[in-house]
Amino acid sequence: MRTKPDVVLMDIVMPRKSGIEATQEILEALPQVRVLACSTVDQNSMVMRALEAGCCNYIVKPFKSEEVLSAVRNAVRLNSKEAEK
């Protein structure tokens, strides 16, 4: 990967590749990245699949900007705590 983001916000349902697959590929290449999943699908099975793939959180659309901001801040905190170890 050319960039090394701290946090990735990604939809689970995408045209060419699922967010689950993309999450696994991102974390394989950059294990320190925190992936936040978002989707209009609010099913426990989808949430569990995203978390099992390595997402640190799952946000259901439509969401408020405050929800996303809070989730990103929490993901950055997770990165900071991991870096301190």
Protein Blocks (a to p, Z undefined) as FASTA:
>chain_A
ZZdcfbdcddfbdfkbcfklmmmmmmmmmmmbccddddfbdcfklmmmmmmnopabdcdd
dddfklmmmmmmmmmmmmmmmmmZZ
